[in-house]
Amino acid sequence: MFVGITNTPRDYAWGSRSGIAELLGRDASGGPEAELWLGAHPGSPSVVTSATPALAGERLDAVLAADPEKLLGSGRSRLPFLMKVLAADGPLSLQVHPDPEQARAGFERENIAGVPLDAPERNYKDDAAKPELILALSPTFEALAGFQHVSMARLLMSELMVGASGEDREVLSRFAEELSAGHPAQTASLGSSADVTKVGMPVAGDTVPAHSAEGNALETVVARLLRGGDDVDRLVAAVVRAAPRVGEGTSFAREFATVGELADRFPGDPGIVISMLMNRISLAQGQALALEAGTLHAYLQGLGIEVMTASDNVLRGGLTPKSVDVDELLSITTFEAEPVPMVAPMAPVEGVTVWQPQGDDFVLAQVALGDAAGVHGYSLSGPGSASFALSGPAVVLVVTGGITISGATDTISLARGDAAYVSPDERTLTFAGSGIAYVTTTP
């Protein structure tokens, strides 16, 4: 069964005013449009369109709940993933997500404590983990993800001090000493975190010197920053003053530019300093990043397809006016040097590209047919038809052109901006036409 679906973009303040509308050929609302949710998450479930007359206007979560055996597949009571179009015109909060055990324990703990689900201080809205993947559709997609090695952070601080003077230099020097506590100097062969394509930049699969999670410099420093105080205020101010004064020869020009951008939006926030300890990443169009439990991250700017498990569990760590539970954040964050968690694409058949992160939560596929041109110069060419096998339910979004999709029992035609829910009994989907479609399903 194919069910046409739609939704209204979420109007978070960091959202772009044009990105989603331009991608999908819609009229812009005039306000920020941050995320378009395609799925059955109760926070913003998709609505069935008139393309499915008998169900038009109903919420997708209610439709699936009425016949889960047929529409979700045996053993499923809910759609396990959520697909989004994400358009960031500014930074999202620094955040981290729990693993399954942490999510179950945290959800139960807050329920027992009687914390309302809609309370601003609530950390766990459900009992599920929230691994996620972002695929860049804009020419670049900017992000922070995971911690770089302490040796790189020390090198960054030494270059930052070139732009400092007087008392600021002393403040920065003391911070550099904190980063060195318990960690003798090591040869930094990892390269700058400026670009995922830069020579020396570690990516998933590379060997990266790790720190134990207990008592390491990263954990100690981040904890102190998040707890705040006059000394933290002085450090943030010193960093913000020094960053624009560093000469052009620095290896960390993008990190220092990010300091300025974050300071403009979140003046005085300790997340400004934390950003310099993290991998600063620029995804090129068509590159994907996977974020597992415990990885501190923040998207900064860009347009992409985001996929995650159907969870809303977020622990925030700065760059936000929302509640920050420092103790809980520290308890689930991985304080180790991490390689950039890139996801290598696979091409099982002509016209189909697949990104599958670790685990068995979801798969994202791109189907490109004919000569398909999209926004931001995003264009692909492929065959006139292609097939993709399902092992569970799916959501399909067409971003350019027009595509007809046929399954075992049903057929649907989708134009640019159209989306559909697909029940697992359609089995193998055959795509025909000219355009680009994105498919999220189970592995």
N, C-alpha and C positions, 0 to 999 in steps of 0.2 A: 504494500500500500504506500502510495505517495501522498503526503499531506502538505499543501502549500502553507508556509508560515511567514510571519513578519514580526517586527517589533519596533519600538520607539527608542532611539539612542538615549543612553544615560547622560545626564547633563552635568557631570562632574566638572569642577572649575578648571582642571588641567586639560580638558578636551579641546580638540581643534574645532573651529567654526566651519570648516569646509571639507576636511579630509574624508569623512565617511560619505558625505553627500556627493563629492566628486567621484569617488570610487564607484558608487552604486547608481549614479545617475539620478539622484533624488534632489528635491529642493531643500536647501539648508534651512534650518529652523531660525537662524539668526542668533542663537546662543551657542555655547560650547556643546559639542557632541563627542563624548569621550569613548563610549563603548556601545556597540550594538550586540545584544545577547541573543543568540540563536540556540534554543534548547528549552529545557523544562525546569530550570532552577526556579524555586518559588520566589526568589528575590526579584525576578523580572522575567517571567515565562513568556515565550513566544505566543503569538495569537494566530489561530488558523485563519487563512485568507479565503476570499470568495472563490478562489480556484477549487476549493473543496466545499461545495454548497451545503451539504448536509451538516457540516461542522463549523461553518463560517462564524467567526467571532468568538469561538470558545478558546479557552486557555489550553495550551498544549499539555501542560502537566495534568489537567483534568481529563483530557482525551486519553492520554496514556494510562492513567489510573483506572479508567473504565474498562480497559481490556489489555492488561499488561502481558498476558500470555502471548497474544497475537502481535501486539505492537512493539513490545520490548524484547520478547524471546523468553524461552524457558529459564526460570530461576531469577529473573530480574524483576525488581519492584519499582525501579526508577531508572531514568536515563543516566548512565554513569559519567557522562562528560558534558562540558559546556563549550560551545564555540562562540568566539567573539570577533568582531571587527574592532580594533583598538586604534584610536587616533589621538596621539598625545602632542599637544602644543607646548607643554611644559612638563616638569618632572612630577612623577608620582611619588608617593611616600617611600622611604626606605622600609622594606618589609621582609618578612620571612614566614614560611608556612610550616606547619607541623607534619610529622610522619603519622601513619595510621594509629600507632599506640598512643602518641602524645595527643592526637585529636580526640580519641575516645576518652582518655583520662581527663583531659581538660573540659570537654563537654559535660561529662558526668559531674565533675567537681563544681562547675559553675551552676549546673542545675540544682545540685544539693544545696548550694549556697543561696539559691533563690534569685540569682542575677537574671533580670528579664532579658529575653532574646534581643530586644531592641535597645538595651541600655548602651550608652556610648562607651562604657568601660568593659563591656562584654568582649572577650577574646575569641571564644569558640561558639560559632553560630550553629554548628552541626558536628557530627562525630567522624568526619572524613578528612583524609589528607588532601593536599592541594598541589600536586606536581603540575607544572605548566610548561607550555612551549610557545614561543613567539616566532613567527615567520615574517621577515621584512618585505613589505610591498613598496615602500617609498625608497628613493635612491639610497638612503642610509637610514638606519634605525639606531638611535643612541641609547645606551644603557650602562648601568653599573651592575656587576654580578660577581659575587664571591670576593674573597680577600686575595690580594696579591701577596707574594712572599714578603716577610718583614724586611729583608735586605733591599727589596725594591722600594718599599715605603721609606726606608732610611735614606736611600739615594734621592728620592723625591724631596725629602725634607732638606737635604743638604743643598739642593738646587734652589728650593724655595727661599732659603736664608740669604741667597744672593740679593733678593729683592727687599730684604728687611734691614732695619737699622735700629741702633739703640736698644731700648727695652724690648721691642718686638723680636729682635734677634735672640736675646736671652730667653724669652718665652719659647720660641721655636726650638732653641738648642736643648732646653729642658725636656721638651716633648720628644725630640729625637733620642735623647738618652732613655726615656721611658720605653721607646720602641726597641732599644738595644738591650733592655734588662733581661738577663738570662739567655741572651742570644748573641754569641760572639760573631764578629764579622764573617760573612760568607761571600763567596764569589757569586755575583748576581748575573747569571747567564740566561735569565728568562726574557730579557728585552723589556721594552716599555709596554705598558698595557694600553697603548694608544690605538691599536688597530688589530683586528683578528687576522689580518693578512700580513702583518708586519713580521719580518724575519725575527725569529727568536720568541715570538709570542706563544706561550703554551696553550694548547687546546686539549680537549678531552682525549685521554689516551697517552698524553705525555707524562713523564715522570717529573713531579714537582716536589721539592723538599717540603715536608709537612711538619707541622707543630702538633704536639699533643694538645688535646682540648682542655687539659687541666693546667691552669695557672700560666698560660702563655701570654706573651706581651700583647697580642691582639685582644684577647679577652679582657685583660686588665685595663688596657687603654680605652676600649670601647665602653666598658662598664663605667669608668670614670667620666667619660664624655657624656654619656646618657644621663648620669645622675646630676650633672650640672654643677654650678657654683661659680664664684667669682673668678677662680683660676681658669675654668673652662671658658667663661665669657672673654677673658683676656686672650686666651689661645685662639678662639674663633676670630676675634677682631684682628689679631696679629696675622693670621693666615690670609684673611680677606684683604688686608692692606698690602701684604707682600706679593700676593699672586700676580697682580697686574704689572708689577715692577720688574719681574724676572725677564731677562733678555730673550731674544728670539732663538738663541742657540740651545735652549733647554730641550731635553728629551721628553718633557712632560707638559708641553704647551697646551694640549687638550685638557689635561687634568686641571691645570691652572685656570683655563678658560671656564671650565665647569664650576670651579670655586666661585667665580664671579657671577655666573648665571644663577647658581643656587642662592648666593647671598642676596641677589636682587629680589628673589621671590620669598626667601625665608631668612630674613636678616637675623643674625645671632644664633641660628640653629646649629647644634653640635653635629648634625648630619653633614654639614659643609666639610668639617674636618674628617669625618668618617669616610666620606667619598674618596679622599686621597689614599685611603688604605685599601681600596677596592680595585678590581679589574675594571678599567674604563674601556668600553667596547663600542665599536661602530660596526654594525652588521651591514653588509652590502645587500642590495635587493636580491631576494631569493635565498638568503642565508637564514638559518634557524638556530635558536638558542633554547636549551632545555634547562629548567630550574627545578631541582629536586628539593625535598624537605631539608630545612636547615640552612639553605643558601640565602644570605642576605642580598637583596637586589633592589633596583629601582629603574624603571623605564624613564628615559629623559625626554625623548622626542621622536616622533615618527609614526608611520602608518603600518599596521600589520594585521595578520590573522593570528589570534591567540586561542589556544586550546588548553583546557584544564579539566581536572575532575570536577564534578558538580558540587563544589564546596565553596564556602565563603569565609574560611578561617584565615585571618590575616593578623599577624603580630607586627605592629608598626614600630619603627625605630628612629623616627625623625623625619624632617621635611614635610611636616603635616601639622595642622591645628588639632587633629584628633588625638584621642587618648593613647598614651604610650606606656605600656606595662613593662618597665625595665626588667624586672626580675624574670618574668615569663619569657620575654624576648631572649634574654641571655641564656635561659635554660634550654632553648631549642635551636639556637644558632650554632652553626659549625664554625669554630674559630681555627681554621686551618687554611693554609695557602691552597687555593683551588685553581685548576686549569680552567680556561674559558670553556663552558659546557656546550660546545657546538654540536649540532646534530647533522651528521653526514646524510645527504639525500641518496635515495635508492631509485632506480628506474626499472621497475619490473617489466614494463612493456613500453613501446613507443607511445609518447604522449602523456604518460603517467609518471609523476615523481612523488615519492613517498618519504615522509619524515617520521621516524618512530623513535621516541626517546626510550631510555631504559624503563623496564617495568611493563605491565600489561594494562595500562590505563586507557590509552587512546592512540590513534594513528591519524596523521593529517596527510591527505593526498591532494595533489594538484593535477587536474586534467586539462590539457591544452590542445585544442583542435583547430585546424585550419590556420589562417593568419589572424591572430587575436591581438588587438592593440588595446591597452588600458591606460589609465592615468599615470602620471609621473614617468612617462616613457616606458611603462611596463608592457612589453610586447613579446609574444612567443609565437612559434609556428609549430604545427604538429599534423598528425594524420586527420582524416575526415571522421574517424570514429575510433573509440578505444573502450576497453572493458576493464572493470575493477570489481573484484569479488568481495562480498561482505561476509563477516562472521558474526555480525550483530547489527544493532540499529545504527542509523547514520543520519547526518545532517549535511545537506548540499547547499552551497551558495554560489551563484554565478555572478562574476564581477565584470564581465565584458562579453559582448556578442549574444548569441542565442543558442541554446543547447537543448536537445531532446534526450531524455533519459528513459530507458526501458529496462524493466526487471522481469522477474518470473511471472508476475501477475498483472502488472500495471505499467503505465507510461505517463510521463509528464513533460511539458515543454516549459523551460525557464528562460527568461530574458535577463538582461543586465539588472542586477539588484534584487532578483527573485531568489527565494530560498525554499527548501522543502525538507520535511522530515521523511525518512525512509524506514519502513519496518524491515526486520531481518529476513522475512520470508521472500523478499525480492531477490535475495541471493546475489547473483552477478549482475552488476549494472553495466549497460552498454550506453555510452555517450556518443551522440552524433550531432554534427553541426559545425559552427565556428565560434570559438570563445574560450574563456578560462573559467573553470569551476573548481571550488575547493570542497573536499569531502572530509568530514570527521567521522570516525567510526572506532570500533574496538579492534585490537590487533587480531 
